[in-house]
Amino acid sequence: MSFNKNTIFALASLILTIIGICLVLLGAIKYPEYAIGFSLTGTGFIAIGWAFNALKGRV
């Protein structure tokens, strides 16, 4: 499997989005007293993954 820059950006955005979703769910389900912090951090991870996905064909 050859990794070019588009493949790397796609994998990075997928991984960051999965981590973000897991953080949001972890805060909502397991630690409800810290849900705001987990949700903000998870939203940040999702936003960075979205930015990487937008950069996929441009860099």
N, CA, C and O atoms as a MOPAC input file, in Angstrom:
PM7 MOZYME 1SCF
protein

 N      0.84500 1    -1.16800 1     0.00000 1
 C      0.00000 1     0.00000 1     0.00000 1
 C      0.89200 1     1.23300 1     0.00000 1
 O      1.65800 1     1.46100 1     0.93600 1
 N      0.78300 1     2.01000 1    -1.04500 1
 C      1.60600 1     3.21500 1    -1.11000 1
 C      0.85200 1     4.37400 1    -0.47900 1
 O     -0.32800 1     4.60000 1    -0.74600 1
 N      1.55900 1     5.08600 1     0.35000 1
 C      0.96900 1     6.22600 1     1.03600 1
 C      1.39200 1     7.50400 1     0.33300 1
 O      2.55600 1     7.89800 1     0.39800 1
 N      0.45800 1     8.14300 1    -0.33300 1
 C      0.72400 1     9.47600 1    -0.83400 1
 C      0.09500 1    10.47200 1     0.12800 1
 O     -0.50800 1    10.08000 1     1.12700 1
 N      0.23200 1    11.74200 1    -0.16500 1
 C     -0.24200 1    12.74100 1     0.79700 1
 C     -1.75800 1    12.72000 1     0.96500 1
 O     -2.25200 1    13.00400 1     2.05600 1
 N     -2.50300 1    12.39400 1    -0.07800 1
 C     -3.95600 1    12.33500 1     0.05200 1
 C     -4.39500 1    11.17900 1     0.94200 1
 O     -5.35000 1    11.31600 1     1.70700 1
 N     -3.71100 1    10.04600 1     0.85100 1
 C     -4.02700 1     8.91200 1     1.70700 1
 C     -3.71100 1     9.22900 1     3.16200 1
 O     -4.47800 1     8.87100 1     4.05600 1
 N     -2.60200 1     9.89200 1     3.40100 1
 C     -2.22300 1    10.24900 1     4.76400 1
 C     -3.22000 1    11.24200 1     5.35700 1
 O     -3.61600 1    11.09800 1     6.51400 1
 N     -3.63100 1    12.24600 1     4.58000 1
 C     -4.62700 1    13.19500 1     5.07000 1
 C     -5.95500 1    12.49900 1     5.33100 1
 O     -6.62900 1    12.81900 1     6.31000 1
 N     -6.34400 1    11.56500 1     4.48800 1
 C     -7.60600 1    10.85000 1     4.68700 1
 C     -7.56300 1     9.99900 1     5.95100 1
 O     -8.51600 1     9.99600 1     6.73000 1
 N     -6.46300 1     9.27800 1     6.15900 1
 C     -6.34700 1     8.46100 1     7.36400 1
 C     -6.27900 1     9.30900 1     8.62800 1
 O     -6.87600 1     8.96200 1     9.64700 1
 N     -5.55000 1    10.42100 1     8.56000 1
 C     -5.45200 1    11.30300 1     9.72000 1
 C     -6.81000 1    11.90400 1    10.06400 1
 O     -7.16800 1    11.99300 1    11.23900 1
 N     -7.56500 1    12.31600 1     9.05700 1
 C     -8.88300 1    12.89500 1     9.33900 1
 C     -9.83500 1    11.84300 1     9.88600 1
 O    -10.64800 1    12.14700 1    10.75800 1
 N     -9.75200 1    10.62000 1     9.39500 1
 C    -10.59100 1     9.54500 1     9.90800 1
 C    -10.25200 1     9.22800 1    11.36300 1
 O    -11.14900 1     9.08900 1    12.19500 1
 N     -8.96800 1     9.11600 1    11.66800 1
 C     -8.54300 1     8.80500 1    13.02900 1
 C     -8.93700 1     9.92400 1    13.98900 1
 O     -9.43500 1     9.65000 1    15.08100 1
 N     -8.72200 1    11.18100 1    13.59600 1
 C     -9.07600 1    12.29600 1    14.46200 1
 C    -10.58400 1    12.38000 1    14.68700 1
 O    -11.02900 1    12.70000 1    15.78900 1
 N    -11.36100 1    12.09800 1    13.66300 1
 C    -12.81200 1    12.11600 1    13.81800 1
 C    -13.28100 1    11.00300 1    14.74300 1
 O    -14.16300 1    11.22400 1    15.57300 1
 N    -12.71300 1     9.82500 1    14.61800 1
 C    -13.08300 1     8.71200 1    15.49800 1
 C    -12.71200 1     9.01800 1    16.93900 1
 O    -13.49900 1     8.74900 1    17.84600 1
 N    -11.52400 1     9.57800 1    17.16800 1
 C    -11.11700 1     9.94700 1    18.52200 1
 C    -12.06000 1    11.00700 1    19.08500 1
 O    -12.44300 1    10.93900 1    20.25200 1
 N    -12.43600 1    11.98700 1    18.26200 1
 C    -13.35700 1    13.02900 1    18.71700 1
 C    -14.71000 1    12.48300 1    19.10300 1
 O    -15.26400 1    12.86500 1    20.13400 1
 N    -15.25100 1    11.59300 1    18.29100 1
 C    -16.54900 1    10.99100 1    18.60000 1
 C    -16.46100 1    10.15500 1    19.87000 1
 O    -17.37500 1    10.17400 1    20.69500 1
 N    -15.36100 1     9.41900 1    20.02900 1
 C    -15.18200 1     8.62600 1    21.24500 1
 C    -15.08900 1     9.50700 1    22.48500 1
 O    -15.63100 1     9.15500 1    23.53300 1
 N    -14.41300 1    10.64200 1    22.38100 1
 C    -14.32600 1    11.54700 1    23.52700 1
 C    -15.68000 1    12.13000 1    23.89700 1
 O    -16.01400 1    12.22300 1    25.07800 1
 N    -16.45700 1    12.52100 1    22.90500 1
 C    -17.79200 1    13.05700 1    23.18600 1
 C    -18.66300 1    11.99400 1    23.84600 1
 O    -19.35300 1    12.28000 1    24.82400 1
 N    -18.63800 1    10.78000 1    23.32300 1
 C    -19.43900 1     9.70300 1    23.90400 1
 C    -18.94500 1     9.30800 1    25.29000 1
 O    -19.74900 1     8.98800 1    26.16600 1
 N    -17.63900 1     9.32800 1    25.49400 1
 C    -17.09000 1     9.00500 1    26.80100 1
 C    -17.54300 1    10.01400 1    27.84900 1
 O    -17.88800 1     9.64100 1    28.97000 1
 N    -17.54000 1    11.28300 1    27.48300 1
 C    -18.00900 1    12.30200 1    28.41200 1
 C    -19.50100 1    12.21100 1    28.65900 1
 O    -19.95500 1    12.46600 1    29.77500 1
 N    -20.26800 1    11.85500 1    27.65200 1
 C    -21.72400 1    11.79500 1    27.81500 1
 C    -22.17200 1    10.55800 1    28.58600 1
 O    -23.14800 1    10.61100 1    29.33300 1
 N    -21.46400 1     9.44800 1    28.40600 1
 C    -21.92900 1     8.19100 1    28.99200 1
 C    -21.22300 1     7.87600 1    30.31600 1
 O    -21.88100 1     7.60300 1    31.32000 1
 N    -19.89700 1     7.91400 1    30.31900 1
 C    -19.16500 1     7.43500 1    31.48900 1
 C    -18.90800 1     8.51700 1    32.52900 1
 O    -19.03500 1     8.26000 1    33.72600 1
 N    -18.55200 1     9.71400 1    32.09800 1
 C    -18.20900 1    10.79000 1    33.03100 1
 C    -19.11500 1    11.99800 1    32.81100 1
 O    -18.66900 1    12.99500 1    32.24300 1
 N    -20.35600 1    11.93800 1    33.23900 1
 C    -21.26900 1    13.07200 1    32.98400 1
 C    -20.89300 1    14.34200 1    33.73700 1
 O    -21.29000 1    15.43200 1    33.32600 1
 N    -20.13600 1    14.23200 1    34.83000 1
 C    -19.74900 1    15.43700 1    35.55600 1
 C    -18.66300 1    16.22000 1    34.81800 1
 O    -18.47300 1    17.40900 1    35.07600 1
 N    -17.96300 1    15.57300 1    33.92000 1
 C    -16.94000 1    16.24400 1    33.11200 1
 C    -17.33500 1    16.30700 1    31.64300 1
 O    -16.46400 1    16.39500 1    30.77800 1
 N    -18.61200 1    16.26600 1    31.34700 1
 C    -19.10000 1    16.16200 1    29.97400 1
 C    -18.73900 1    17.39000 1    29.14200 1
 O    -18.48100 1    17.26600 1    27.94500 1
 N    -18.71700 1    18.57300 1    29.75900 1
 C    -18.41200 1    19.77900 1    28.98700 1
 C    -16.97200 1    19.74400 1    28.48400 1
 O    -16.71500 1    20.05800 1    27.32100 1
 N    -16.04800 1    19.37100 1    29.33200 1
 C    -14.64600 1    19.29300 1    28.92000 1
 C    -14.41200 1    18.24500 1    27.84600 1
 O    -13.71600 1    18.49400 1    26.86200 1
 N    -14.99800 1    17.07400 1    28.04300 1
 C    -14.86200 1    16.01900 1    27.04100 1
 C    -15.50100 1    16.44100 1    25.72300 1
 O    -14.95700 1    16.16900 1    24.65300 1
 N    -16.65000 1    17.10000 1    25.79500 1
 C    -17.34000 1    17.51000 1    24.57100 1
 C    -16.55200 1    18.57900 1    23.81000 1
 O    -16.46100 1    18.53400 1    22.58400 1
 N    -15.98900 1    19.53200 1    24.54000 1
 C    -15.18600 1    20.56100 1    23.86700 1
 C    -13.93200 1    19.97300 1    23.22900 1
 O    -13.57100 1    20.33300 1    22.10900 1
 N    -13.27700 1    19.07500 1    23.94100 1
 C    -12.08400 1    18.43900 1    23.38700 1
 C    -12.43700 1    17.57300 1    22.18100 1
 O    -11.73900 1    17.60300 1    21.16700 1
 N    -13.51400 1    16.80500 1    22.28800 1
 C    -13.94500 1    15.97400 1    21.16100 1
 C    -14.34000 1    16.80400 1    19.95800 1
 O    -14.05600 1    16.42500 1    18.82200 1
 N    -14.99700 1    17.94200 1    20.19500 1
 C    -15.36500 1    18.83600 1    19.09800 1
 C    -14.12200 1    19.41300 1    18.43000 1
 O    -14.09300 1    19.58800 1    17.21200 1
 N    -13.10500 1    19.70600 1    19.22000 1
 C    -11.83700 1    20.17800 1    18.65100 1
 C    -11.17600 1    19.13000 1    17.77300 1
 O    -10.66800 1    19.45000 1    16.69900 1
 N    -11.17900 1    17.88800 1    18.22000 1
 C    -10.61800 1    16.80700 1    17.40700 1
 C    -11.39400 1    16.65000 1    16.09800 1
 O    -10.80000 1    16.45900 1    15.03700 1
 N    -12.72400 1    16.73300 1    16.18000 1
 C    -13.54600 1    16.61500 1    14.97300 1
 C    -13.26500 1    17.77400 1    14.02100 1
 O    -13.21000 1    17.57400 1    12.80800 1
 N    -13.08600 1    18.97900 1    14.55400 1
 C    -12.80200 1    20.14200 1    13.70900 1
 C    -11.44900 1    20.01200 1    13.01900 1
 O    -11.31700 1    20.37200 1    11.84900 1
 N    -10.44400 1    19.50400 1    13.72600 1
 C     -9.13000 1    19.31100 1    13.10600 1
 C     -9.21100 1    18.22700 1    12.03000 1
 O     -8.58900 1    18.35300 1    10.97500 1
 N     -9.97500 1    17.16000 1    12.29300 1
 C    -10.17800 1    16.12500 1    11.27900 1
 C    -10.88400 1    16.66700 1    10.05000 1
 O    -10.57200 1    16.27200 1     8.92700 1
 N    -11.83200 1    17.56800 1    10.25500 1
 C    -12.54100 1    18.19200 1     9.14000 1
 C    -11.58600 1    19.06400 1     8.32600 1
 O    -11.64600 1    19.07400 1     7.09700 1
 N    -10.70500 1    19.79500 1     9.01100 1
 C     -9.72900 1    20.62800 1     8.30700 1
 C     -8.76200 1    19.76600 1     7.50100 1
 O     -8.41600 1    20.11300 1     6.37200 1
 N     -8.32500 1    18.64600 1     8.07300 1
 C     -7.45300 1    17.74300 1     7.32200 1
 C     -8.16000 1    17.18800 1     6.09800 1
 O     -7.55100 1    17.04100 1     5.03800 1
 N     -9.44100 1    16.88000 1     6.23900 1
 C    -10.19900 1    16.37900 1     5.10500 1
 C    -10.33000 1    17.45000 1     4.02300 1
 O    -10.31000 1    17.13500 1     2.83400 1
 N    -10.46300 1    18.70800 1     4.42700 1
 C    -10.55600 1    19.80200 1     3.44900 1
 C     -9.21800 1    20.02200 1     2.75600 1
 O     -9.19300 1    20.45600 1     1.60400 1
 N     -8.12100 1    19.73600 1     3.41700 1
 C     -6.78900 1    19.92100 1     2.82200 1
 C     -6.37300 1    18.75800 1     1.90300 1
 O     -5.32900 1    18.81800 1     1.25300 1
 N     -7.17600 1    17.73100 1     1.85900 1
 C     -6.78500 1    16.48800 1     1.19400 1
 C     -6.32100 1    16.68500 1    -0.25300 1
 O     -5.34800 1    16.04600 1    -0.65500 1
 N     -6.94600 1    17.50800 1    -1.02700 1
 C     -6.54500 1    17.65900 1    -2.42400 1
 C     -5.76400 1    18.90500 1    -2.71700 1
 O     -5.39900 1    19.13300 1    -3.87000 1
 N     -5.48600 1    19.73900 1    -1.71000 1
 C     -4.92200 1    21.05700 1    -1.94600 1
 C     -3.44900 1    21.19000 1    -1.60400 1
 O     -2.79300 1    22.10000 1    -2.11100 1
 N     -2.91300 1    20.33500 1    -0.78200 1
 C     -1.51900 1    20.48700 1    -0.35000 1
 C     -0.62400 1    19.65100 1    -1.23200 1
 O      0.59200 1    19.63500 1    -1.04000 1

